[in-house]
């Protein structure tokens, strides 16, 4: 889809926003494909550091412009990007943000760097307008925070435990380098969403064959919890997530001796990722959603009218 702009006065501005993806691993490639399917976003670039990266070749086959110059390729363009997705790694993101901040673009961080404003769309997606660096926490955070936030709206937890299980084959090199950051960033997001500091996060990388479907199990300790109320809160939260992640499912929801146990699974629906890789699907779907929300906000500003063709 292409768009041309026609100057007007006081008319709403609407066009696909120009997007770039930094990183061509498992996350970056699926992200590029999701962006291409969006009517509100236009994937103009996929860039990495290894010119022989299979992800770059696959992105080129999708019709994306590719580069092996990393963030420098984003900075060098004569036609600035509206949105930059950082799917590299937590160690690299601070330098990327320092380089990108002067451009004034929206930066959506899919690494567990903890640098930007933490966003879980099903919980605080309405905070977007005042932030330019949005951190998507982690795949586990995207799965557990909506559930735990919903429970915390009714009950005060004394302890929360989150156990994430992902298939080995769905976890790329960058994620493996960031396991400590993953646990810390997920823990911080759970603390912020529940109001308790007594939080433990655990990550299991499963070598099982067939590969295990992405799963997050939560234990929420509190007093006077009611099974029916807990069930309603959990399923309402799951419905909000399922609005943009169709494969999100509640597999267990029980209350026993002051502990609510909730387990969710995410089955991926991406074109080039297997169904068990729900960890990739949920964080990429969240990233595209916040970018589309931003695009709609920009479209509501006075500016130019767009003719689509």
FENBEL-V442236 format. One record per pair of residues at least 6 apart in sequence whose ideal C-beta (glycine too) atoms are under 8 Angstrom apart, sorted by sequence separation. I is the first residue (numbers start at 1). J is the second residue. D is the distance in Angstrom with one decimal. If there is no record, write none. Layout:
i=(I;I)
j=(J;J)
d=(D;D)
//
This chain:
i=(22;35;50;60;67;86;101;109;118;119;128;136;151;191;206;242;254;255;268;269;21;35;36;48;59;69;74;86;100;109;175;241;253;254;268;270;273;35;48;88;119;137;191;253;267;268;273;46;107;119;148;190;252;253;267;268;5;21;46;56;74;86;97;117;238;252;253;268;270;21;32;86;96;190;238;252;267;270;3;56;97;119;148;187;238;250;251;266;268;269;3;46;187;250;251;265;266;268;21;32;117;148;187;250;251;267;270;1;53;116;119;186;235;249;266;19;84;93;117;119;120;234;248;249;266;29;51;116;117;118;119;120;248;249;28;46;48;50;70;93;97;115;116;117;119;144;183;235;247;248;249;45;46;47;48;49;92;94;97;116;118;183;234;247;28;44;45;46;47;48;93;115;144;183;247;43;44;45;46;47;49;84;86;90;94;114;120;143;182;245;247;16;19;21;24;45;47;48;81;83;84;86;89;90;91;93;113;120;123;140;164;231;247;16;17;19;20;24;25;47;80;82;83;84;85;86;87;88;90;112;118;122;123;230;246;16;17;18;19;20;21;24;47;71;75;81;82;83;84;86;87;90;109;111;122;140;162;179;16;17;19;20;21;22;23;71;75;80;83;85;86;107;109;112;120;139;162;230;16;18;19;20;21;22;24;29;36;47;74;106;107;108;109;110;112;120;123;194;238;20;28;32;36;47;105;107;109;139;227;25;36;45;71;75;104;106;108;162;227;234;247;24;26;29;33;45;71;120;226;24;25;29;32;160;225;230;248;24;28;101;247;23;24;32;45;101;44;225;245;24;160;171;247;248;24;44;217;223;225;45;97;160;215;222;245;44;157;159;162;164;166;168;221;245;1;21;157;158;160;161;162;163;164;166;167;168;221;222;156;157;159;160;161;162;163;164;165;166;167;168;220;221;48;156;158;159;160;161;162;163;164;166;219;220;245;1;152;157;159;161;163;165;167;170;219;220;241;244;245;24;41;140;144;148;152;169;218;219;220;244;151;152;168;218;138;141;145;149;167;170;217;218;141;145;148;149;167;217;218;244;140;144;148;166;167;217;218;138;165;167;216;22;137;138;141;145;166;215;216;22;137;141;165;215;216;35;135;164;165;215;216;138;164;165;214;215;22;137;164;165;213;214;20;163;213;214;20;31;162;163;213;214;162;163;31;162;20;28;161;160;161;28;160;27;159;160;18;20;140;160;18;19;22;23;25;159;213;214;18;19;20;21;22;23;111;140;157;158;211;213;214;18;19;20;21;22;23;157;158;212;214;17;18;19;20;22;23;155;157;158;211;213;214;17;19;21;22;23;112;156;210;111;114;118;155;156;113;155;214;112;120;151;155;111;112;114;118;123;148;155;114;118;143;147;151;112;113;144;148;112;120;143;22;112;114;118;144;139;154;140;31;151;154;153;151;27;150;151;150;89;88;89;91;150;23;87;90;91;147;150;89;90;149;89;147;90;146;147;146;146;90;146;143;142;170;170;143;155;169;170;169;170;169;171;151;167;170;167;170;151;166;122;147;164;147;122;122;144;122;143;121;143;139;140;143;139;142;139;142;139;26;139;142;26;27;138;26;25;27;136;25;27;25;136;23;136;136;134;128;125;121;125;128;120;128;119;121;125;129;121;128;119;121;110;110;110;108;108;108;106;106;85;85;83;83;83;82;58;82;34;33;33;33;30;30;30;29;30;26;41;30;34;38;41;26;30;34;40;41;40;27;31;35;38;26;30;34;38;41;40;27;31;35;40;27;31;40;19;17;17;17;16;17;15;13;14;13;12;12;13;12;13;15;12;13;11;12;13;14;15;10;11;13;14;11;12;13;11;8;7;8;6;7;5;6;5;6;5;6;4;5;3;4;3;3;4;2;3;1;2)
j=(28;41;56;66;73;92;107;115;124;125;134;142;157;197;212;248;260;261;274;275;28;42;43;55;66;76;81;93;107;116;182;248;260;261;275;277;280;43;56;96;127;145;199;261;275;276;281;55;116;128;157;199;261;262;276;277;15;31;56;66;84;96;107;127;248;262;263;278;280;32;43;97;107;201;249;263;278;281;15;68;109;131;160;199;250;262;263;278;280;281;16;59;200;263;264;278;279;281;35;46;131;162;201;264;265;281;284;16;68;131;134;201;250;264;281;35;100;109;133;135;136;250;264;265;282;46;68;133;134;135;136;137;265;266;46;64;66;68;88;111;115;133;134;135;137;162;201;253;265;266;267;64;65;66;67;68;111;113;116;135;137;202;253;266;48;64;65;66;67;68;113;135;164;203;267;64;65;66;67;68;70;105;107;111;115;135;141;164;203;266;268;38;41;43;46;67;69;70;103;105;106;108;111;112;113;115;135;142;145;162;186;253;269;39;40;42;43;47;48;70;103;105;106;107;108;109;110;111;113;135;141;145;146;253;269;40;41;42;43;44;45;48;71;95;99;105;106;107;108;110;111;114;133;135;146;164;186;203;41;42;44;45;46;47;48;96;100;105;108;110;111;132;134;137;145;164;187;255;42;44;45;46;47;48;50;55;62;73;100;132;133;134;135;136;138;146;149;220;264;47;55;59;63;74;132;134;136;166;254;53;64;73;99;103;132;134;136;190;255;262;275;53;55;58;62;74;100;149;255;54;55;59;62;190;255;260;278;55;59;132;278;55;56;64;77;133;77;258;278;58;194;205;281;282;59;79;252;258;260;81;133;196;251;258;281;81;194;196;199;201;203;205;258;282;39;59;195;196;198;199;200;201;202;204;205;206;259;260;195;196;198;199;200;201;202;203;204;205;206;207;259;260;88;196;198;199;200;201;202;203;204;206;259;260;285;42;193;198;200;202;204;206;208;211;260;261;282;285;286;66;83;182;186;190;194;211;260;261;262;286;194;195;211;261;182;185;189;193;211;214;261;262;186;190;193;194;212;262;263;289;186;190;194;212;213;263;264;185;212;214;263;70;185;186;189;193;214;263;264;71;186;190;214;264;265;85;185;214;215;265;266;189;215;216;265;266;74;189;216;217;265;266;73;216;266;267;74;85;216;217;267;268;217;218;87;218;77;85;218;218;219;87;219;87;219;220;79;81;201;221;80;81;84;85;87;221;275;276;81;82;83;84;85;86;174;203;220;221;274;276;277;82;83;84;85;86;87;221;222;276;278;82;83;84;85;87;88;220;222;223;276;278;279;83;85;87;88;89;178;222;276;178;181;185;222;223;181;223;282;181;189;220;224;181;182;184;188;193;218;225;185;189;214;218;222;184;185;216;220;185;193;216;96;186;188;192;218;214;229;216;110;230;233;233;233;110;233;234;234;174;174;175;177;236;110;174;177;178;234;237;177;178;237;178;237;181;237;238;238;240;185;241;241;241;273;274;248;260;274;276;276;277;277;279;260;276;279;277;280;262;279;237;262;279;264;240;241;264;243;264;244;266;278;279;282;279;282;280;283;282;170;283;286;171;172;283;172;172;174;283;173;175;174;286;174;287;290;290;290;289;286;290;293;286;294;286;289;293;297;290;297;290;293;283;284;287;287;290;291;291;294;287;291;291;294;295;295;272;298;270;270;271;272;270;271;272;272;273;273;288;280;284;288;291;277;281;285;291;292;292;280;284;288;291;280;284;288;292;295;295;283;287;291;296;284;288;299;291;291;294;295;295;298;299;298;299;299;299;300;301;301;302;304;302;303;302;303;304;305;306;302;303;305;306;304;305;306;305;304;304;305;304;305;304;305;305;306;306;307;306;307;306;307;307;308;309;308;309;308;309)
d=(7.5;4.8;7.6;4.9;3.7;7.8;7.7;6.6;8.0;6.6;6.9;6.7;7.2;5.7;4.3;4.8;7.2;7.8;6.7;7.8;5.2;7.7;5.3;6.6;5.2;7.2;6.3;5.4;5.4;5.1;7.0;4.7;7.6;5.1;5.4;7.4;5.2;4.2;5.7;6.8;6.9;7.0;5.2;7.5;5.1;7.1;6.6;7.4;6.9;7.1;7.9;4.8;6.2;5.2;7.5;4.7;6.5;5.6;6.6;4.6;5.8;5.4;6.1;6.8;6.1;6.5;7.9;4.9;6.8;5.3;5.2;7.8;7.6;6.9;7.5;4.0;5.6;5.5;4.4;6.8;7.5;7.8;6.2;5.2;5.0;6.8;4.7;2.8;6.3;6.2;6.1;3.9;7.6;7.5;6.4;6.8;7.1;3.7;7.2;5.2;4.0;7.8;4.5;5.5;5.3;7.9;7.4;6.5;7.6;6.9;4.7;4.8;6.3;6.5;6.2;5.5;5.7;5.6;6.5;6.7;7.9;6.0;6.5;5.2;5.0;7.7;3.6;3.2;5.7;5.1;6.4;6.4;7.9;7.5;6.4;4.8;8.0;6.4;7.7;4.9;5.8;6.4;5.4;6.4;7.6;5.1;4.9;7.6;8.0;5.3;7.2;6.8;7.5;6.8;7.8;6.4;7.6;6.5;7.1;3.9;5.4;7.8;5.0;5.3;7.3;7.5;5.1;5.1;4.3;6.2;4.0;6.4;7.8;6.0;3.5;5.4;6.3;7.3;7.8;7.3;4.8;5.5;6.3;4.4;5.6;6.4;6.5;7.6;6.3;6.4;6.1;7.7;5.0;6.7;5.6;6.6;6.2;6.6;7.6;6.1;7.4;7.0;5.5;5.1;8.0;5.9;6.5;5.9;5.9;6.5;7.6;5.4;5.5;7.0;6.6;6.2;7.7;7.5;7.9;5.8;6.0;5.8;4.7;5.2;4.8;4.9;4.7;6.3;4.2;8.0;7.9;7.9;5.6;6.7;5.9;5.9;5.6;5.6;5.3;6.0;7.0;3.9;7.3;7.6;6.1;5.4;6.7;7.8;7.3;6.3;7.3;7.6;6.4;8.0;4.1;3.8;6.7;6.4;5.7;6.8;6.3;4.1;4.7;5.7;6.1;5.0;7.7;6.7;6.4;6.4;6.2;6.3;6.5;7.0;4.5;7.6;8.0;5.3;4.0;5.0;8.0;7.5;7.2;7.5;7.9;4.5;6.4;4.2;6.9;5.9;4.8;5.2;4.6;5.2;4.9;6.3;5.0;7.9;6.9;6.7;5.8;5.4;7.7;6.5;7.6;7.0;6.4;7.3;7.3;7.7;7.7;6.3;5.5;7.6;7.4;7.1;6.8;6.0;4.6;5.5;7.7;4.8;7.8;5.4;6.5;6.8;7.1;7.7;7.2;7.9;5.8;6.2;6.4;5.8;5.0;5.1;7.9;3.1;7.8;7.1;5.9;7.9;4.8;5.8;7.3;7.4;7.9;6.8;8.0;7.9;5.5;5.7;6.5;7.0;6.1;7.7;7.7;6.1;5.7;7.3;5.6;6.1;7.5;6.6;6.5;6.6;5.3;7.1;7.4;7.5;7.5;5.2;6.0;5.1;6.5;7.9;7.6;6.7;6.9;7.5;7.3;8.0;7.0;7.4;7.7;6.3;5.1;7.2;7.1;4.9;4.5;4.9;4.7;4.9;4.5;5.1;4.4;6.0;5.5;5.0;6.9;7.9;8.0;7.7;6.3;7.7;7.6;7.8;7.0;8.0;6.9;6.9;5.6;4.3;4.9;7.8;6.6;7.7;7.9;7.3;6.9;5.6;7.2;7.0;7.5;7.8;7.8;5.2;7.7;7.5;7.0;7.4;7.6;6.0;4.4;5.3;7.9;5.6;7.1;7.2;7.7;6.0;7.3;7.2;5.2;6.9;5.5;4.2;3.6;7.0;7.2;4.7;4.6;6.6;5.6;7.1;5.0;7.4;7.3;4.9;5.0;6.7;5.2;7.5;7.6;4.4;8.0;5.7;5.9;7.3;7.1;6.6;5.7;4.7;4.6;4.9;5.4;6.4;5.4;5.8;6.3;7.4;7.3;7.1;8.0;7.7;7.5;8.0;4.6;4.9;8.0;7.7;7.4;7.6;6.5;7.9;6.8;4.6;5.0;7.7;5.1;4.7;7.8;7.2;7.4;7.9;5.0;5.9;6.5;4.6;6.0;7.6;7.5;7.8;5.8;5.4;7.9;7.9;7.1;7.0;4.3;4.1;7.0;4.5;7.6;5.6;6.8;4.6;7.3;7.2;7.5;6.3;6.6;7.9;6.9;4.2;7.2;6.6;4.8;6.8;7.6;7.9;6.9;6.9;7.4;7.1;5.4;5.1;7.1;4.7;6.7;5.0;4.6;5.0;4.8;4.9;3.4;6.0;6.4;6.4;3.4;3.8;7.4;7.3;7.1;6.3;4.4;7.5;4.9;7.9;4.4;6.3;4.5;5.6;6.6;6.1;5.2;7.9;5.5;6.1;7.5;6.5;7.0;7.9;4.1;7.9;6.7;7.6;7.5;4.3;7.0;5.2;7.7;7.6;4.6;7.0;7.5;6.5;6.2;5.7;4.7;5.4;7.7;6.2;7.7;7.4;7.4;5.0;6.5;3.9;7.5;4.3;6.4;7.2;6.6;6.9;5.5;7.1;6.4;5.5;7.3;6.7;6.1;7.2;5.7;6.0;4.4;7.2;6.6;4.0;6.4;8.0;7.1;6.6;7.8;7.9;7.9;7.4;5.7;3.9;5.7;4.4;7.3;5.6;5.1;4.2;4.5;7.1;7.6;6.2;7.9;5.3;7.7;7.9;7.5;7.4;7.4;8.0;7.5;6.3;7.7;3.8;7.7;7.4;6.4;5.0;5.6;6.9;6.2;7.9;4.8;6.9;5.6;8.0;6.8;4.3;4.9;7.6;8.0;5.7;6.9;6.2;7.8;7.6;5.8;3.8;4.8;7.2;5.5;5.5;6.9;4.5;5.1;8.0;6.8;7.2;4.4;4.2;7.8;5.5;6.8;7.9;5.7;5.5;7.0;5.7;7.7;5.9;6.2;7.3;5.2;6.3;5.8;7.2;5.8;7.7;4.9;6.0;6.0;5.7;6.9;5.8;7.5;5.8;7.4;5.6;5.1;6.2;6.0;7.2;5.4;6.0;7.5;5.2;6.8;8.0;7.9;7.3;7.5;7.2;6.7;5.6;6.4;4.7;7.8;6.2;6.4;5.1;6.9;7.1;5.4;5.5;6.0;5.8;7.3;7.3;6.9;7.7;6.7;4.8;5.6;4.7;6.2;7.7;5.8;5.3;4.8;6.0;6.4;4.0;7.0;6.3;7.6;6.9;6.4;7.4;7.9;6.9;7.3;7.5;4.8;7.5;6.8;7.9;6.8;4.0;6.0;6.0;6.1;5.7;7.4;7.2;7.9;7.2;3.2;7.1;7.4;4.8;7.6;4.5;5.3;7.4;7.2;4.8;7.1;7.2;7.1;4.6;6.2;5.8;4.5;6.6;8.0;4.5;5.2;7.3;7.4;5.7;5.9;7.2;7.8;4.8;5.3;7.0;5.3;6.9;7.6;7.5;6.5;5.9)
//
